[in-house]
Amino acid sequence: RGIAYVPSVDMLFAAPLVADAVLMINSRTNVTDITTLAGLGTALFKWWGIAYASSVDMVFAAPHNADAVLMINPRTNVTDTTTLSGLGVVGSKWRGIAYAP
């Protein structure tokens, strides 16, 4: 749930709550992409909430049922679910995330 705007690439990113992929939206052309950041699994309620951290130019999604924070590099379009992992697969851990510069 939620959407994060990344000004460095002029794109919007939506966390995959149930979807297998991050929804990417080009805010200039209104074109969507659900294939570039795909392969994240079909489990329910994986990540709930998403925020852009300008200090590191990264997008972070809070794990609701997932075992890890979803990290997205918006410049390389690479996801990372190993750096901030080991949080357990029990449900309803976190809902939402915020960044304050």
Backbone as a chain_set.jsonl record, in Angstrom:
{"seq": "RGIAYVPSVDMLFAAPLVADAVLMINSRTNVTDITTLAGLGTALFKWWGIAYASSVDMVFAAPHNADAVLMINPRTNVTDTTTLSGLGVVGSKWRGIAYAP", "coords": {"N": [[0.834, -1.178, 0.0], [0.47, 2.174, -0.738], [2.577, 4.686, -2.274], [5.617, 5.798, -3.714], [7.404, 8.649, -4.693], [10.163, 9.2, -6.768], [12.336, 11.575, -7.35], [14.83, 11.671, -8.658], [14.736, 9.942, -10.791], [12.325, 10.484, -11.815], [10.054, 8.85, -11.338], [7.35, 6.811, -10.105], [6.84, 4.485, -7.485], [5.245, 1.543, -6.395], [4.618, -0.559, -3.675], [4.66, -4.153, -3.655], [1.999, -5.588, -2.421], [0.342, -7.859, -2.736], [0.939, -8.527, -5.295], [3.367, -9.829, -7.673], [5.319, -8.147, -8.428], [6.965, -4.93, -8.282], [5.146, -2.025, -8.868], [5.856, 0.234, -11.317], [5.723, 3.578, -12.324], [5.971, 5.821, -14.892], [6.117, 9.121, -14.498], [6.138, 11.138, -16.354], [5.296, 10.126, -18.813], [3.138, 8.578, -18.21], [3.252, 5.795, -18.342], [3.107, 2.43, -17.344], [4.927, -0.156, -15.577], [5.352, -3.486, -14.904], [7.155, -5.477, -15.06], [9.93, -5.08, -14.871], [10.828, -4.986, -12.158], [10.179, -7.579, -11.085], [9.279, -10.937, -9.917], [9.046, -11.311, -7.192], [7.518, -13.002, -5.74], [4.407, -14.675, -4.819], [3.133, -14.585, -2.42], [0.817, -13.489, 0.11], [0.258, -10.149, 1.222], [2.926, -9.072, 1.395], [4.727, -6.683, 1.422], [4.001, -3.605, 2.957], [3.524, -0.451, 2.582], [5.674, 2.173, 1.541], [8.618, 4.07, 0.952], [10.698, 6.768, -0.118], [14.1, 7.346, 0.317], [15.933, 10.025, 0.191], [18.528, 10.634, 0.951], [20.1, 8.425, 0.487], [19.286, 7.686, -1.957], [17.43, 5.576, -2.37], [14.688, 3.254, -2.318], [12.447, 2.047, 0.1], [10.511, -0.63, 1.376], [8.172, -1.584, 3.801], [8.152, -4.633, 5.627], [5.347, -6.603, 5.804], [4.245, -9.263, 5.87], [6.47, -10.375, 4.787], [9.894, -11.551, 5.058], [11.877, -9.708, 4.99], [13.005, -6.292, 4.61], [12.085, -4.617, 1.709], [14.272, -3.41, -0.581], [14.92, -0.989, -3.027], [16.807, 0.005, -5.719], [16.511, 2.807, -7.467], [17.917, 3.81, -9.63], [19.317, 1.743, -10.839], [17.405, -0.154, -11.055], [17.203, -2.466, -9.417], [16.306, -4.907, -7.054], [16.541, -5.664, -3.528], [16.424, -8.084, -1.146], [17.892, -9.154, 0.85], [19.748, -7.734, 2.402], [18.515, -6.377, 4.607], [17.244, -8.492, 6.24], [15.781, -11.468, 7.783], [13.7, -11.046, 9.516], [11.546, -12.562, 10.13], [8.639, -14.524, 9.25], [6.154, -14.224, 10.295], [2.86, -12.925, 10.331], [1.574, -9.59, 9.777], [3.524, -7.688, 10.705], [4.611, -4.976, 10.241], [3.049, -1.947, 9.142], [3.377, 0.351, 6.925], [5.72, 3.023, 6.375], [8.099, 5.619, 6.76], [10.034, 8.456, 5.715], [12.193, 10.846, 6.943], [13.98, 13.579, 6.165]], "CA": [[0.0, 0.0, 0.0], [1.211, 3.405, -0.8], [3.364, 4.938, -3.471], [6.73, 6.7, -3.433], [7.925, 9.372, -5.853], [11.623, 9.314, -6.773], [12.62, 12.66, -8.291], [16.064, 11.47, -9.426], [14.397, 9.215, -12.018], [10.975, 10.938, -12.165], [9.218, 7.65, -11.364], [6.592, 6.421, -8.927], [6.987, 3.069, -7.163], [4.245, 1.02, -5.47], [5.056, -1.815, -3.06], [3.822, -5.313, -3.966], [1.311, -6.172, -1.271], [-0.025, -9.198, -3.171], [1.523, -8.703, -6.626], [4.694, -10.423, -7.809], [6.248, -7.122, -8.907], [6.8, -3.526, -7.924], [4.536, -1.234, -9.932], [6.616, 1.439, -11.638], [4.952, 4.492, -13.163], [6.717, 6.958, -15.413], [5.226, 10.254, -14.279], [6.131, 12.008, -17.54], [4.594, 9.503, -19.941], [2.014, 7.787, -17.685], [3.436, 4.402, -18.727], [3.354, 1.562, -16.196], [5.849, -1.281, -15.794], [5.288, -4.507, -13.852], [8.065, -6.566, -15.422], [11.323, -4.776, -14.536], [11.1, -5.361, -10.766], [9.282, -8.708, -10.85], [9.876, -12.129, -9.32], [9.079, -11.147, -5.74], [6.687, -14.019, -5.104], [2.957, -14.482, -4.835], [2.592, -14.611, -1.059], [-0.077, -12.376, 0.416], [0.629, -9.077, 2.151], [4.387, -9.092, 1.55], [5.214, -5.377, 1.874], [2.879, -2.689, 3.151], [4.103, 0.872, 2.792], [6.884, 2.397, 0.754], [9.144, 5.427, 1.119], [11.954, 7.093, -0.794], [15.098, 7.997, 1.168], [16.766, 10.814, -0.725], [19.925, 10.664, 1.41], [20.8, 7.277, -0.088], [18.656, 7.462, -3.265], [16.885, 4.222, -2.341], [13.292, 3.097, -1.92], [12.312, 0.991, 1.099], [9.141, -1.065, 1.654], [8.075, -2.249, 5.1], [7.671, -6.016, 5.549], [4.144, -6.934, 6.566], [4.425, -10.71, 6.067], [7.776, -10.755, 4.236], [10.985, -11.741, 6.009], [12.896, -8.672, 4.799], [12.672, -4.993, 4.028], [12.341, -4.573, 0.27], [15.064, -2.245, -0.969], [14.911, -0.793, -4.475], [17.699, 1.03, -6.249], [15.76, 3.329, -8.604], [18.803, 4.123, -10.768], [19.714, 0.498, -11.509], [16.232, -1.033, -11.081], [17.565, -3.721, -8.759], [15.719, -5.076, -5.727], [17.375, -6.365, -2.554], [15.681, -8.6, 0.004], [18.831, -9.886, 1.699], [20.502, -6.853, 3.293], [17.74, -6.156, 5.832], [16.392, -9.684, 6.299], [15.769, -12.207, 9.042], [12.692, -10.435, 10.378], [10.496, -13.538, 10.399], [7.523, -14.536, 8.304], [4.871, -14.059, 10.975], [2.083, -11.886, 9.68], [1.195, -8.299, 10.364], [4.628, -7.083, 11.463], [4.59, -3.515, 10.113], [2.207, -1.345, 8.11], [3.776, 1.723, 6.653], [7.109, 3.42, 6.536], [8.238, 7.05, 6.473], [11.39, 8.981, 5.679], [12.295, 12.25, 7.324], [15.376, 14.008, 5.908]], "C": [[0.868, 1.227, 0.0], [2.018, 3.497, -2.074], [4.445, 5.944, -3.11], [7.191, 7.346, -4.733], [9.43, 9.519, -5.697], [12.003, 10.366, -7.808], [13.864, 12.431, -9.154], [15.818, 10.726, -10.734], [12.994, 9.566, -12.514], [10.005, 9.767, -12.317], [8.484, 7.496, -10.034], [6.744, 4.912, -8.732], [5.915, 2.679, -6.152], [4.698, -0.349, -4.975], [4.112, -2.958, -3.427], [3.231, -5.947, -2.713], [0.95, -7.618, -1.574], [0.634, -9.52, -4.514], [2.92, -9.306, -6.553], [5.753, -9.374, -8.145], [5.946, -5.761, -8.291], [6.147, -2.844, -9.123], [5.359, 0.037, -10.103], [5.768, 2.284, -12.59], [5.851, 5.637, -13.588], [5.788, 8.163, -15.343], [5.2, 11.236, -15.446], [5.258, 11.45, -18.65], [3.341, 8.736, -19.525], [2.055, 6.342, -18.164], [3.749, 3.593, -17.47], [4.26, 0.4, -16.589], [5.71, -2.234, -14.613], [6.183, -5.701, -14.182], [9.502, -6.319, -14.97], [11.693, -5.244, -13.13], [10.148, -6.473, -10.346], [10.027, -9.867, -10.191], [9.938, -12.084, -7.814], [8.144, -12.099, -5.007], [5.218, -13.654, -5.071], [2.334, -14.575, -3.449], [1.726, -13.374, -0.82], [0.536, -11.41, 1.415], [2.129, -9.025, 2.459], [4.914, -7.783, 2.141], [4.053, -4.399, 1.894], [3.45, -1.33, 3.543], [5.426, 0.998, 2.075], [7.315, 3.846, 0.912], [10.465, 5.569, 0.369], [12.866, 7.825, 0.181], [16.086, 8.728, 0.272], [18.238, 10.81, -0.319], [20.754, 9.522, 0.831], [20.257, 6.905, -1.468], [18.16, 6.023, -3.396], [15.427, 4.273, -1.909], [13.226, 1.897, -0.972], [10.832, 0.667, 1.294], [9.136, -1.881, 2.934], [7.528, -3.664, 4.958], [6.45, -6.239, 6.438], [4.166, -8.436, 6.893], [5.785, -11.187, 5.562], [8.82, -10.84, 5.34], [11.996, -10.601, 5.972], [12.281, -7.359, 4.362], [12.987, -5.094, 2.539], [13.073, -3.28, -0.035], [15.11, -2.185, -2.49], [15.892, 0.315, -4.816], [17.025, 1.58, -7.508], [16.621, 3.673, -9.818], [19.188, 2.866, -11.556], [18.547, -0.469, -11.677], [16.566, -2.432, -10.568], [16.887, -3.752, -7.388], [16.67, -5.879, -4.844], [16.481, -6.788, -1.397], [16.598, -9.405, 0.928], [19.537, -8.994, 2.72], [19.802, -6.652, 4.634], [16.731, -7.29, 5.987], [16.455, -10.339, 7.678], [14.744, -11.673, 10.029], [11.525, -11.366, 10.693], [9.335, -13.419, 9.43], [6.168, -14.488, 9.006], [4.152, -12.862, 10.376], [1.904, -10.618, 10.491], [2.284, -7.664, 11.214], [4.551, -5.559, 11.437], [3.66, -3.107, 8.991], [2.624, 0.094, 7.959], [5.234, 1.976, 6.977], [7.192, 4.897, 6.158], [9.711, 7.418, 6.452], [11.337, 10.453, 6.04], [13.737, 12.688, 7.13], [15.971, 14.775, 7.073]], "O": [[1.893, 1.281, 0.68], [2.133, 2.542, -2.843], [4.22, 6.838, -2.295], [7.349, 6.671, -5.749], [9.92, 9.911, -4.638], [11.996, 10.088, -9.008], [13.94, 12.948, -10.269], [16.594, 10.858, -11.681], [12.527, 9.014, -13.51], [9.241, 9.692, -13.279], [8.93, 7.977, -8.993], [6.773, 4.155, -9.702], [5.695, 3.388, -5.17], [5.112, -1.197, -5.766], [2.899, -2.76, -3.502], [3.883, -6.74, -2.035], [1.218, -8.508, -0.767], [0.857, -10.691, -4.822], [3.566, -9.292, -5.506], [6.947, -9.674, -8.147], [4.832, -5.487, -7.845], [6.554, -3.065, -10.264], [5.537, 0.813, -9.164], [5.175, 1.767, -13.537], [6.422, 6.336, -12.752], [4.784, 8.216, -16.053], [4.312, 12.087, -15.51], [4.566, 12.194, -19.344], [2.569, 8.294, -20.377], [1.008, 5.728, -18.37], [4.551, 4.011, -16.635], [4.351, 0.024, -17.757], [5.922, -1.847, -13.463], [5.994, -6.796, -13.652], [10.226, -7.279, -14.708], [12.756, -5.833, -12.933], [9.404, -6.333, -9.376], [11.23, -9.795, -9.942], [10.784, -12.742, -7.208], [7.995, -12.011, -3.789], [4.833, -12.501, -5.264], [1.11, -14.639, -3.331], [1.895, -12.347, -1.476], [1.244, -11.814, 2.337], [2.542, -8.946, 3.616], [5.482, -7.776, 3.234], [3.231, -4.364, 0.977], [3.811, -1.103, 4.698], [6.204, 0.047, 2.009], [6.478, 4.744, 0.997], [11.237, 4.619, 0.243], [12.46, 8.809, 0.799], [16.968, 8.115, -0.329], [19.108, 10.969, -1.175], [21.973, 9.64, 0.701], [20.706, 5.934, -2.077], [18.428, 5.344, -4.387], [14.991, 5.203, -1.23], [13.861, 0.869, -1.207], [9.998, 1.569, 1.367], [9.98, -2.754, 3.133], [6.546, -3.877, 4.247], [6.513, -6.084, 7.658], [4.112, -8.821, 8.061], [6.204, -12.298, 5.884], [8.65, -10.271, 6.418], [12.878, -10.531, 6.828], [11.179, -7.321, 3.814], [14.041, -5.603, 2.158], [12.561, -2.189, 0.218], [15.312, -3.2, -3.157], [15.819, 1.419, -4.275], [16.973, 0.885, -8.522], [16.097, 3.814, -10.923], [19.363, 2.912, -12.774], [18.675, -1.486, -12.358], [16.251, -3.439, -11.203], [16.891, -2.761, -6.657], [17.487, -6.66, -5.329], [15.857, -5.95, -0.746], [16.126, -10.241, 1.699], [19.888, -9.465, 3.802], [20.437, -6.749, 5.684], [15.523, -7.081, 5.879], [17.091, -9.833, 8.603], [14.901, -11.829, 11.24], [10.619, -10.997, 11.439], [9.08, -12.356, 8.866], [5.137, -14.693, 8.366], [4.788, -11.894, 9.96], [2.063, -10.593, 11.712], [2.016, -7.162, 12.305], [4.438, -4.922, 12.485], [3.501, -3.831, 8.008], [2.267, 0.949, 8.769], [5.874, 1.249, 7.737], [6.424, 5.365, 5.317], [10.534, 6.767, 7.096], [10.527, 11.208, 5.502], [14.626, 12.227, 7.846], [17.126, 15.198, 7.009]]}, "num_chains": 1, "name": "protein.A"}
